[in-house]
Amino acid sequence: MKPFNASQHAADSSPLAITGLTISYGQKPVVFSVDCHVPAGSLTAIVGPNGAGKSTLLKAALGIAPRLSGDIRVYGQPYRSQAHRLAYVPQRSSVDWDFPTTVLEVVLMGLFHTMRWWQLTRRHHRNKAMECLTRVGMDAFAERQIGQLSGGQQQRVFLARALAQEADLTILDEPFAGVDAATEKAIIEVLKSLKREGKTLLCVHHDLSTVREYFDHVLLLNIRRIAMGPVDDVFTAENLQQTYGGRLNTIQLERIATPDSSTSQV
């Protein structure tokens, strides 16, 4: 009998297991020797300063960014064999919003994996897409051209597309960037509801003041992994100082990292 390998077991059971990941653009490493095991059923934030490699790490997990070294597993298998179990919500800035397509058509794209290449969309596909739009409060905009929406509305539509995929793991790159307060609240409520359903969610996140309220796990990243684990254990002033260096003063660090008993946990 082979001895129990805790590290290998974590990699095999994790929705996303990254080991020894290094990515370099030219001579400069963007991500260096990062290990990251995302717990199943968690709502996990990736937090770090600009240029820390957060979005690059996500793109490597999706097979978009080439890696110099390291291993990436989705539910214990290479990404390509498990792609159907994963949904991705990209940064709004990376999307061509002038593309001539309606809100409903964008959400229907999330259902293509369930269809044969020769099939047209059917009524049940449209009904499913409308259910997802209703869940994010965008059903009234189904026939609107996607470029005519506000930034917050566009983000809700892309979240609806991810919902349509019914993925076990959803990766979101800055889902709250550039959205209004109402949209942010709507998005986090949907993410929390997915977590309650047993889904796993991984988000690049910038607002340190909401990390404790929104997430239960956090990866602190600045090219290297600084720390990863439950928010209460990892989101400390000491770890934030290592992550951000002199970009945050002592008062900011203590205020951000100190638990607030009035803040609701995920």
Phi and psi in degrees as a GROMACS rama.xvg file:
@    title "Ramachandran Plot"
@    xaxis  label "Phi"
@    yaxis  label "Psi"
@TYPE xy
-72.3789  142.348  LYS-2
-64.4526  148.102  PRO-3
-68.1029  127.707  PHE-4
-110.272  103.142  ASN-5
-62.5053  -39.2703  ALA-6
-64.5646  -43.1379  SER-7
-67.8515  -37.6971  GLN-8
-62.7211  -41.2555  HIS-9
-63.2555  -40.5095  ALA-10
-66.1795  -39.9292  ALA-11
-71.7728  -31.3189  ASP-12
-94.5152  -13.1643  SER-13
-77.7319  138.779  SER-14
-57.4125  -35.1813  PRO-15
-141.239  115.887  LEU-16
-120.381  118.917  ALA-17
-116.189  129.001  ILE-18
-130.369  123.02  THR-19
61.1031  35.2913  GLY-20
-75.581  125.187  LEU-21
-130.469  128.838  THR-22
-130.148  136.151  ILE-23
-135.462  136.492  SER-24
-107.549  106.426  TYR-25
73.5487  -134.603  GLY-26
-90.289  -7.27832  GLN-27
-102.383  121.45  LYS-28
-70.0068  134.2  PRO-29
-94.3966  -35.2221  VAL-30
-133.577  131.755  VAL-31
-129.024  114.816  PHE-32
50.1844  52.6393  SER-33
-94.1828  131.663  VAL-34
-109.013  138.336  ASP-35
-158.36  116.933  CYS-36
-116.377  111.512  HIS-37
-82.865  122.714  VAL-38
-67.7155  142.594  PRO-39
-64.4232  139.317  ALA-40
72.9347  17.8975  GLY-41
-102.542  161.559  SER-42
-115.026  99.128  LEU-43
-110.457  134.701  THR-44
-102.671  142.439  ALA-45
-104.653  119.268  ILE-46
-125.057  137.867  VAL-47
174.377  169.275  GLY-48
-70.5544  169.101  PRO-49
-58.0632  137.589  ASN-50
82.5852  9.71478  GLY-51
-79.9314  -12.0239  ALA-52
96.6159  14.7573  GLY-53
-63.1504  -55.1317  LYS-54
-67.0324  -35.1153  SER-55
-62.867  -39.6064  THR-56
-60.6661  -43.5999  LEU-57
-62.5973  -43.1616  LEU-58
-65.0833  -34.4239  LYS-59
-66.0534  -39.9547  ALA-60
-61.7248  -30.2405  ALA-61
-91.7466  2.31996  LEU-62
76.5715  14.9938  GLY-63
-87.5648  -41.8933  ILE-64
-98.6554  126.967  ALA-65
-70.3877  144.742  PRO-66
-112.454  147.115  ARG-67
-76.1938  -40.0997  LEU-68
-156.681  167.397  SER-69
112.538  165.612  GLY-70
-124.747  138.125  ASP-71
-127.868  125.676  ILE-72
-127.055  138.171  ARG-73
-112.951  113.631  VAL-74
50.5283  43.7411  TYR-75
80.6879  1.59941  GLY-76
-127.889  161.781  GLN-77
-58.3842  149.805  PRO-78
-53.5294  -44.3733  TYR-79
-58.2424  -35.2334  ARG-80
-80.067  -12.1737  SER-81
-121.514  12.2881  GLN-82
-58.2492  -30.4756  ALA-83
-67.2946  -14.4699  HIS-84
-95.772  4.50022  ARG-85
-127.795  137.874  LEU-86
-120.639  151.858  ALA-87
-133.474  129.009  TYR-88
-112.119  106.852  VAL-89
-77.9453  171.316  PRO-90
-62.2318  142.692  GLN-91
-60.5199  -33.6102  ARG-92
-67.5964  -15.011  SER-93
-93.8152  1.93982  SER-94
-105.118  139.981  VAL-95
-84.9635  97.1304  ASP-96
-78.3195  -4.97365  TRP-97
-87.7605  -6.08557  ASP-98
-60.9538  130.366  PHE-99
-76.6504  83.428  PRO-100
-144.509  152.225  THR-101
-89.8963  167.409  THR-102
-57.5168  -46.6591  VAL-103
-61.9967  -41.207  LEU-104
-64.2178  -36.3075  GLU-105
-61.8242  -44.9569  VAL-106
-67.7818  -36.6041  VAL-107
-61.0845  -26.2522  LEU-108
-59.1296  -28.9831  MET-109
-70.3257  -10.9263  GLY-110
-103.306  -0.848413  LEU-111
-61.1432  -29.7519  PHE-112
-67.7625  -15.7006  HIS-113
-94.5846  -1.08818  THR-114
-114.405  152.379  MET-115
-74.9439  155.337  ARG-116
-61.6392  -26.0038  TRP-117
-92.6185  -5.16325  TRP-118
-80.1112  144.37  GLN-119
-91.0801  158.954  LEU-120
-65.9219  140.179  THR-121
-110.568  175.181  ARG-122
-58.5526  -40.8904  ARG-123
-67.6823  -28.2635  HIS-124
-66.4751  -45.2442  HIS-125
-65.1265  -38.8358  ARG-126
-63.0117  -41.2536  ASN-127
-63.6049  -43.941  LYS-128
-61.8939  -40.2506  ALA-129
-66.751  -36.6883  MET-130
-59.552  -41.2875  GLU-131
-68.9464  -38.7424  CYS-132
-64.8992  -38.382  LEU-133
-62.8877  -38.5481  THR-134
-63.2154  -30.291  ARG-135
-102.836  8.49012  VAL-136
74.9756  29.3547  GLY-137
-123.352  15.605  MET-138
-64.6649  -28.5281  ASP-139
-71.771  -11.1439  ALA-140
-107.909  16.3739  PHE-141
-55.2389  -37.8092  ALA-142
-96.6608  5.23822  GLU-143
-77.4367  142.486  ARG-144
-67.3657  135.095  GLN-145
-59.5969  -32.7045  ILE-146
-72.3999  -11.5598  GLY-147
-87.3356  -2.79654  GLN-148
-89.6051  160.637  LEU-149
-73.9076  168.464  SER-150
-59.7082  -42.4153  GLY-151
-65.1281  -38.7814  GLY-152
-66.7321  -40.7965  GLN-153
-60.034  -40.9714  GLN-154
-65.2403  -37.2555  GLN-155
-64.1549  -38.8948  ARG-156
-63.8781  -42.5345  VAL-157
-68.5949  -30.1437  PHE-158
-68.0446  -38.5195  LEU-159
-62.2018  -38.5588  ALA-160
-61.4162  -42.1805  ARG-161
-64.1405  -38.9908  ALA-162
-61.0034  -38.5662  LEU-163
-62.3847  -26.6382  ALA-164
-74.4473  -18.1873  GLN-165
51.9619  45.3677  GLU-166
-77.3763  153.56  ALA-167
-79.5727  -30.7632  ASP-168
-127.124  124.675  LEU-169
-117.437  127.973  THR-170
-109.553  127.106  ILE-171
-125.652  126.57  LEU-172
-100.216  101.411  ASP-173
55.7848  59.3383  GLU-174
-66.4425  -18.8829  PRO-175
-102.428  2.84887  PHE-176
-69.3479  125.563  ALA-177
71.255  19.9707  GLY-178
-108.215  158.84  VAL-179
-78.4185  168.829  ASP-180
-61.2949  -38.3742  ALA-181
-65.541  -40.7195  ALA-182
-67.5211  -41.4371  THR-183
-59.0887  -43.7929  GLU-184
-63.0089  -42.0551  LYS-185
-64.7181  -41.3498  ALA-186
-65.3122  -47.4013  ILE-187
-66.5102  -31.7348  ILE-188
-65.8311  -38.8462  GLU-189
-65.4834  -43.2369  VAL-190
-62.9908  -41.6076  LEU-191
-65.0335  -36.6701  LYS-192
-67.1837  -36.8943  SER-193
-64.4526  -40.8532  LEU-194
-60.7253  -42.4717  LYS-195
-63.1776  -26.2736  ARG-196
-81.1457  -1.01059  GLU-197
94.508  5.86359  GLY-198
-78.185  160.907  LYS-199
-112.35  136.072  THR-200
-132.66  136.465  LEU-201
-129.387  121.626  LEU-202
-128.114  134.169  CYS-203
-74.8405  130.305  VAL-204
-139.523  140.031  HIS-205
-110.759  -27.0638  HIS-206
-82.9808  99.771  ASP-207
-63.3031  -26.9143  LEU-208
-69.7446  -16.7571  SER-209
-110.301  2.41483  THR-210
-58.184  -47.2162  VAL-211
-65.8488  -34.0192  ARG-212
-74.9197  -36.691  GLU-213
-93.6718  -32.3568  TYR-214
-120.77  156.076  PHE-215
-108.361  -19.7718  ASP-216
-131.158  156.657  HIS-217
-147.468  140.664  VAL-218
-109.401  118.026  LEU-219
-93.7616  120.485  LEU-220
-131.056  133.178  LEU-221
-146.128  80.3265  ASN-222
67.9617  -52.1328  ILE-223
-98.621  159.809  ARG-224
-73.6073  123.602  ARG-225
-87.4378  -48.1038  ILE-226
-165.037  155.688  ALA-227
-150.303  139.218  MET-228
160.605  -167.065  GLY-229
-57.5687  143.857  PRO-230
-54.5979  -44.1667  VAL-231
-62.0343  -27.9508  ASP-232
-90.0225  -33.2851  ASP-233
-103.961  -31.5432  VAL-234
-83.0881  71.8667  PHE-235
-114.761  161.655  THR-236
-60.1651  -39.6498  ALA-237
-62.9159  -46.4963  GLU-238
-67.9154  -37.5748  ASN-239
-65.912  -35.7237  LEU-240
-62.8203  -41.9219  GLN-241
-65.8122  -35.6087  GLN-242
-73.9231  -42.9712  THR-243
-105.357  -9.59553  TYR-244
60.1427  -133.461  GLY-245
-82.9523  7.96681  GLY-246
-75.0943  -17.5167  ARG-247
-122.579  133.319  LEU-248
-84.0634  172.785  ASN-249
-60.8272  -40.4079  THR-250
-64.5105  -43.7975  ILE-251
-60.8972  -44.5011  GLN-252
-61.2722  -46.8896  LEU-253
-65.2008  -41.0157  GLU-254
-66.0034  -41.1673  ARG-255
-71.5711  -41.3961  ILE-256
-85.5812  -15.2998  ALA-257
-79.7333  125.537  THR-258
-61.5063  140.923  PRO-259
-109.252  117.035  ASP-260
-62.603  -18.0543  SER-261
-87.0328  -8.99735  SER-262
-83.8235  128.905  THR-263
-76.5407  139.23  SER-264
-92.7996  158.954  GLN-265
